[in-house]
């Protein structure tokens, strides 16, 4: 390895992927001085891409968690509403039963039995 590549190796601080990119650019004719100034920018760009990927992954996880939580809350709300409808139905049936029993033993029933033939 020639001296310029060895110096570039030190500049990339044993970052093999970055060094391979720099080595490829050097092989394509990019000068040592240009590469030396380009290394911090390449490192910064790589870090920004990693951060962007990390944020995207976090966003996907967050969306999934929120979706699961919303699904759970909607299911709980449906169960609660179903229980309320069952209670309401039970109260209506109970009221109907009370009315029926009151009608069969109330004054109108007795009046009906006395004056209307069966």
N, CA, C and O of each residue as an XYZ file, in Angstrom:
472
protein
N       0.858     -1.161      0.000
C       0.000      0.000      0.000
C       0.907      1.227      0.000
O       1.898      1.289      0.728
N       0.546      2.195     -0.830
C       1.430      3.360     -0.886
C       1.177      4.290      0.302
O       0.258      4.083      1.094
N       2.023      5.322      0.400
C       2.013      6.215      1.560
C       0.691      6.980      1.678
O       0.194      7.158      2.790
N       0.114      7.432      0.573
C      -1.144      8.193      0.606
C      -2.278      7.330      1.164
O      -3.076      7.794      1.979
N      -2.343      6.070      0.717
C      -3.390      5.187      1.220
C      -3.198      4.883      2.700
O      -4.165      4.776      3.454
N      -1.955      4.747      3.100
C      -1.668      4.498      4.522
C      -2.111      5.696      5.363
O      -2.671      5.533      6.447
N      -1.854      6.894      4.853
C      -2.280      8.098      5.567
C      -3.813      8.177      5.607
O      -4.391      8.551      6.627
N      -4.464      7.821      4.493
C      -5.926      7.818      4.460
C      -6.500      6.787      5.434
O      -7.552      7.003      6.035
N      -5.802      5.680      5.577
C      -6.215      4.648      6.532
C      -6.227      5.238      7.945
O      -7.159      5.005      8.714
N      -5.189      5.999      8.276
C      -5.137      6.631      9.602
C      -6.240      7.683      9.749
O      -6.830      7.828     10.819
N      -6.512      8.414      8.666
C      -7.543      9.454      8.711
C      -8.942      8.857      8.946
O      -9.791      9.485      9.579
N      -9.167      7.667      8.441
C     -10.484      7.039      8.628
C     -10.587      6.337      9.976
O     -11.631      5.768     10.293
N      -9.534      6.367     10.768
C      -9.501      5.820     12.132
C     -10.025      4.392     12.195
O     -10.911      4.071     12.987
N      -9.472      3.561     11.363
C      -9.818      2.131     11.341
C     -11.290      1.865     11.049
O     -11.823      0.827     11.441
N     -11.937      2.782     10.374
C     -13.313      2.579      9.921
C     -13.216      1.922      8.548
O     -13.020      2.598      7.538
N     -13.355      0.596      8.521
C     -13.092     -0.171      7.299
C     -14.004      0.209      6.140
O     -13.542      0.323      5.005
N     -15.278      0.403      6.406
C     -16.203      0.751      5.318
C     -15.855      2.107      4.724
O     -15.849      2.277      3.505
N     -15.567      3.064      5.586
C     -15.188      4.392      5.119
C     -13.873      4.322      4.347
O     -13.726      4.957      3.303
N     -12.936      3.562      4.854
C     -11.656      3.428      4.165
C     -11.842      2.800      2.782
O     -11.205      3.229      1.819
N     -12.701      1.797      2.677
C     -12.931      1.170      1.369
C     -13.526      2.171      0.381
O     -13.164      2.170     -0.796
N     -14.421      3.010      0.846
C     -14.993      4.054     -0.025
C     -13.912      5.036     -0.463
O     -13.822      5.394     -1.638
N     -13.090      5.470      0.499
C     -12.024      6.423      0.199
C     -11.003      5.782     -0.742
O     -10.516      6.427     -1.671
N     -10.685      4.522     -0.500
C      -9.720      3.796     -1.344
C     -10.241      3.699     -2.784
O      -9.487      3.871     -3.742
N     -11.530      3.422     -2.915
C     -12.130      3.334     -4.248
C     -12.065      4.691     -4.957
O     -11.745      4.756     -6.144
N     -12.367      5.762     -4.237
C     -12.291      7.104     -4.833
C     -10.851      7.441     -5.215
O     -10.601      8.036     -6.263
N      -9.912      7.057     -4.358
C      -8.494      7.297     -4.650
C      -8.083      6.541     -5.909
O      -7.338      7.056     -6.743
N      -8.581      5.314     -6.032
C      -8.302      4.506     -7.220
C      -8.907      5.106     -8.478
O      -8.409      4.867     -9.578
N      -9.982      5.886     -8.330
C     -10.613      6.528     -9.482
C      -9.961      7.855     -9.835
O     -10.373      8.533    -10.776
N      -8.923      8.224     -9.056
C      -8.164      9.414     -9.413
C      -8.432     10.642     -8.564
O      -7.913     11.717     -8.867
N      -9.230     10.516     -7.506
C      -9.465     11.656     -6.629
C      -8.193     11.870     -5.821
O      -7.624     10.917     -5.289
N      -7.744     13.120     -5.728
C      -6.460     13.407     -5.074
C      -6.530     13.191     -3.572
O      -7.601     13.206     -2.966
N      -5.364     12.991     -2.997
C      -5.239     12.770     -1.551
C      -5.798     13.950     -0.766
O      -6.531     13.758      0.204
N      -5.463     15.154     -1.172
C      -5.917     16.339     -0.426
C      -7.443     16.471     -0.475
O      -8.070     16.842      0.517
N      -8.028     16.170     -1.621
C      -9.496     16.215     -1.717
C     -10.132     15.156     -0.820
O     -11.128     15.414     -0.144
N      -9.546     13.974     -0.824
C     -10.081     12.898      0.012
C      -9.960     13.231      1.499
O     -10.857     12.942      2.290
N      -8.830     13.845      1.861
C      -8.609     14.193      3.258
C      -9.674     15.167      3.747
O     -10.134     15.057      4.883
N     -10.066     16.108      2.916
C     -11.115     17.057      3.311
C     -12.504     16.429      3.205
O     -13.448     16.879      3.854
N     -12.620     15.398      2.391
C     -13.901     14.739      2.180
C     -14.263     13.762      3.308
O     -15.442     13.501      3.546
N     -13.262     13.229      3.994
C     -13.502     12.212      5.036
C     -14.461     12.701      6.120
O     -15.407     11.978      6.432
N     -14.278     13.873      6.710
C     -15.244     14.306      7.739
C     -16.671     14.443      7.197
O     -17.639     14.137      7.892
N     -16.787     14.902      5.963
C     -18.110     15.041      5.356
C     -18.751     13.674      5.117
O     -19.945     13.493      5.352
N     -17.948     12.715      4.648
C     -18.457     11.354      4.463
C     -18.911     10.756      5.799
O     -19.957     10.112      5.884
N     -18.115     10.979      6.820
C     -18.448     10.467      8.154
C     -19.752     11.100      8.664
O     -20.614     10.414      9.214
N     -19.876     12.403      8.472
C     -21.074     13.127      8.915
C     -22.310     12.639      8.147
O     -23.373     12.431      8.733
N     -22.159     12.460      6.842
C     -23.275     11.977      6.018
C     -23.696     10.577      6.451
O     -24.887     10.281      6.550
N     -22.715      9.722      6.708
C     -23.013      8.366      7.160
C     -23.752      8.404      8.500
O     -24.727      7.678      8.698
N     -23.286      9.246      9.408
C     -23.934      9.361     10.718
C     -25.370      9.874     10.578
O     -26.271      9.418     11.282
N     -25.571     10.822      9.666
C     -26.922     11.350      9.440
C     -27.841     10.266      8.870
O     -29.008     10.167      9.251
N     -27.301      9.455      7.951
C     -28.097      8.366      7.388
C     -28.453      7.331      8.456
O     -29.574      6.823      8.490
N     -27.490      7.028      9.323
C     -27.765      6.084     10.411
C     -28.838      6.643     11.342
O     -29.737      5.920     11.771
N     -28.733      7.927     11.646
C     -29.729      8.566     12.502
C     -31.106      8.553     11.832
O     -32.119      8.296     12.483
N     -31.131      8.830     10.543
C     -32.387      8.826      9.797
C     -33.020      7.430      9.829
O     -34.222      7.295     10.057
N     -32.207      6.398      9.600
C     -32.723      5.024      9.647
C     -33.234      4.676     11.046
O     -34.276      4.039     11.195
N     -32.495      5.098     12.057
C     -32.896      4.828     13.429
C     -34.230      5.514     13.737
O     -35.107      4.917     14.361
N     -34.379      6.765     13.301
C     -35.630      7.490     13.527
C     -36.796      6.844     12.782
O     -37.909      6.768     13.304
N     -36.536      6.382     11.564
C     -37.583      5.703     10.804
C     -38.014      4.427     11.513
O     -39.206      4.138     11.615
N     -37.038      3.663     12.005
C     -37.361      2.441     12.743
C     -38.151      2.769     14.000
O     -39.134      2.099     14.316
N     -37.721      3.802     14.717
C     -38.442      4.205     15.926
C     -39.868      4.637     15.595
O     -40.808      4.307     16.318
N     -40.021      5.374     14.499
C     -41.356      5.815     14.092
C     -42.243      4.620     13.749
O     -43.417      4.590     14.119
N     -41.690      3.648     13.051
C     -42.460      2.449     12.703
C     -42.892      1.708     13.970
O     -44.034      1.260     14.078
N     -41.976      1.586     14.915
C     -42.297      0.913     16.175
C     -43.356      1.698     16.934
O     -44.289      1.119     17.491
N     -43.209      3.011     16.954
C     -44.168      3.861     17.648
C     -45.558      3.756     17.019
O     -46.557      3.659     17.732
N     -45.622      3.775     15.702
C     -46.904      3.643     15.000
C     -47.538      2.298     15.335
O     -48.742      2.219     15.579
N     -46.737      1.249     15.347
C     -47.251     -0.083     15.668
C     -47.771     -0.122     17.109
O     -48.838     -0.678     17.367
N     -47.029      0.458     18.037
C     -47.449      0.466     19.437
C     -48.747      1.255     19.610
O     -49.653      0.822     20.322
N     -48.831      2.407     18.960
C     -50.036      3.230     19.049
C     -51.221      2.493     18.430
O     -52.328      2.522     18.970
N     -50.987      1.841     17.308
C     -52.041      1.084     16.648
C     -52.558     -0.035     17.550
O     -53.768     -0.237     17.662
N     -51.647     -0.758     18.188
C     -52.047     -1.834     19.100
C     -52.816     -1.274     20.289
O     -53.819     -1.854     20.707
N     -52.358     -0.160     20.831
C     -53.033      0.458     21.972
C     -54.431      0.937     21.580
O     -55.387      0.750     22.332
N     -54.548      1.553     20.407
C     -55.856      2.015     19.941
C     -56.801      0.830     19.729
O     -57.982      0.905     20.068
N     -56.291     -0.236     19.184
C     -57.098     -1.439     18.982
C     -57.587     -1.975     20.321
O     -58.755     -2.339     20.463
N     -56.694     -2.022     21.297
C     -57.066     -2.483     22.639
C     -58.141     -1.579     23.234
O     -59.124     -2.065     23.793
N     -57.955     -0.258     23.114
C     -58.929      0.684     23.665
C     -60.285      0.577     22.972
O     -61.327      0.659     23.622
N     -60.268      0.392     21.652
C     -61.523      0.239     20.923
C     -62.240     -1.042     21.340
O     -63.459     -1.045     21.512
N     -61.489     -2.125     21.502
C     -62.089     -3.382     21.968
C     -62.687     -3.210     23.359
O     -63.790     -3.689     23.624
N     -61.970     -2.530     24.246
C     -62.467     -2.297     25.603
C     -63.737     -1.451     25.560
O     -64.689     -1.714     26.295
N     -63.749     -0.441     24.704
C     -64.927      0.427     24.565
C     -66.112     -0.377     24.044
O     -67.233     -0.201     24.522
N     -65.882     -1.255     23.070
C     -66.958     -2.097     22.539
C     -67.502     -3.030     23.613
O     -68.714     -3.221     23.710
N     -66.612     -3.616     24.426
C     -67.058     -4.494     25.505
C     -67.891     -3.710     26.524
O     -68.914     -4.195     27.006
N     -67.447     -2.516     26.839
C     -68.170     -1.670     27.783
C     -69.561     -1.323     27.245
O     -70.547     -1.390     27.978
N     -69.636     -0.954     25.973
C     -70.923     -0.628     25.366
C     -71.834     -1.852     25.341
O     -73.033     -1.742     25.594
N     -71.268     -3.006     25.037
C     -72.049     -4.234     25.015
C     -72.633     -4.527     26.402
O     -73.797     -4.911     26.517
N     -71.836     -4.348     27.438
C     -72.318     -4.544     28.809
C     -73.437     -3.560     29.139
O     -74.430     -3.928     29.767
N     -73.273     -2.314     28.713
C     -74.308     -1.313     28.955
C     -75.612     -1.683     28.250
O     -76.691     -1.526     28.823
N     -75.520     -2.175     27.005
C     -76.721     -2.589     26.275
C     -77.372     -3.798     26.940
O     -78.598     -3.892     26.996
N     -76.565     -4.709     27.438
C     -77.123     -5.869     28.144
C     -77.873     -5.433     29.398
O     -78.967     -5.924     29.677
N     -77.280     -4.507     30.156
C     -77.941     -3.999     31.364
C     -79.242     -3.287     31.007
O     -80.261     -3.466     31.673
N     -79.197     -2.478     29.951
C     -80.392     -1.763     29.509
C     -81.478     -2.748     29.078
O     -82.643     -2.583     29.439
N     -81.106     -3.757     28.320
C     -82.048     -4.783     27.879
C     -82.661     -5.493     29.089
O     -83.867     -5.737     29.130
N     -81.820     -5.820     30.070
C     -82.289     -6.487     31.281
C     -83.280     -5.593     32.035
O     -84.304     -6.078     32.515
N     -82.990     -4.314     32.141
C     -83.897     -3.381     32.811
C     -85.233     -3.265     32.076
O     -86.290     -3.218     32.705
N     -85.182     -3.219     30.757
C     -86.416     -3.140     29.959
C     -87.255     -4.391     30.173
O     -88.465     -4.306     30.384
N     -86.613     -5.551     30.120
C     -87.339     -6.818     30.324
C     -87.924     -6.884     31.742
O     -89.047     -7.348     31.939
N     -87.153     -6.417     32.716
C     -87.631     -6.410     34.095
C     -88.839     -5.484     34.238
O     -89.816     -5.829     34.902
N     -88.767     -4.314     33.617
C     -89.886     -3.359     33.663
C     -91.125     -3.957     33.010
O     -92.236     -3.813     33.520
N     -90.927     -4.639     31.863
C     -92.058     -5.281     31.186
C     -92.678     -6.360     32.072
O     -93.899     -6.509     32.129
N     -91.828     -7.097     32.752
C     -92.311     -8.146     33.646
C     -93.104     -7.548     34.799
O     -94.154     -8.077     35.161
N     -92.620     -6.452     35.383
C     -93.337     -5.797     36.467
C     -94.705     -5.287     35.992
O     -95.705     -5.435     36.693
N     -94.737     -4.700     34.821
C     -95.994     -4.182     34.279
C     -96.996     -5.311     34.031
O     -98.188     -5.181     34.309
N     -96.475     -6.421     33.500
C     -97.343     -7.561     33.213
C     -97.940     -8.113     34.507
O     -99.131     -8.416     34.572
N     -97.093     -8.241     35.543
C     -97.609     -8.770     36.804
C     -98.539     -7.768     37.481
O     -99.511     -8.162     38.127
N     -98.253     -6.496     37.338
C     -99.132     -5.482     37.913
C    -100.469     -5.457     37.179
O    -101.512     -5.247     37.799
N    -100.445     -5.667     35.880
C    -101.680     -5.659     35.096
C    -102.547     -6.866     35.424
O    -103.773     -6.781     35.359
N    -101.932     -7.981     35.774
C    -102.717     -9.182     36.051
C    -103.275     -9.191     37.459
O    -104.132    -10.021     37.765
N    -102.824     -8.303     38.322
C    -103.357     -8.294     39.689
C    -103.909     -6.936     40.093
O    -104.311     -6.753     41.243
N    -103.937     -5.998     39.186
C    -104.381     -4.645     39.513
C    -105.886     -4.487     39.422
O    -106.590     -5.436     39.077
N    -106.395     -3.283     39.732
C    -107.833     -3.023     39.731
C    -108.488     -3.209     38.368
O    -109.636     -3.648     38.303
N    -107.813     -2.898     37.309
C    -108.402     -3.079     35.979
C    -108.648     -4.557     35.708
O    -109.663     -4.913     35.109
N    -107.746     -5.410     36.134
C    -107.893     -6.852     35.925
C    -109.088     -7.364     36.732
O    -109.886     -8.159     36.234
N    -109.205     -6.906     37.973
C    -110.317     -7.337     38.824
C    -111.640     -6.827     38.233
O    -112.613     -7.580     38.194
N    -111.702     -5.595     37.782
C    -112.895     -5.033     37.154
C    -113.272     -5.839     35.915
O    -114.446     -6.128     35.685
N    -112.288     -6.190     35.139
C    -112.509     -6.966     33.917
C    -113.093     -8.326     34.257
O    -114.012     -8.790     33.582
N    -112.576     -8.968     35.289
C    -113.046    -10.304     35.680
C    -114.492    -10.240     36.194
O    -115.277    -11.163     35.974
N    -114.826     -9.172     36.863
C    -116.166     -9.052     37.437
C    -117.239     -8.817     36.376
O    -118.322     -9.398     36.441
N    -116.937     -7.984     35.423
C    -117.972     -7.547     34.502
C    -117.902     -8.157     33.103
O    -118.875     -8.077     32.354
N    -116.806     -8.746     32.747
C    -116.711     -9.330     31.400
C    -116.692    -10.853     31.517
O    -115.949    -11.423     32.316
N    -117.503    -11.478     30.724
C    -117.489    -12.941     30.777
C    -116.217    -13.478     30.123
O    -115.641    -12.843     29.240
N    -115.807    -14.613     30.556
C    -114.604    -15.253     29.994
C    -114.949    -16.302     28.984
O    -114.055    -16.932     28.419
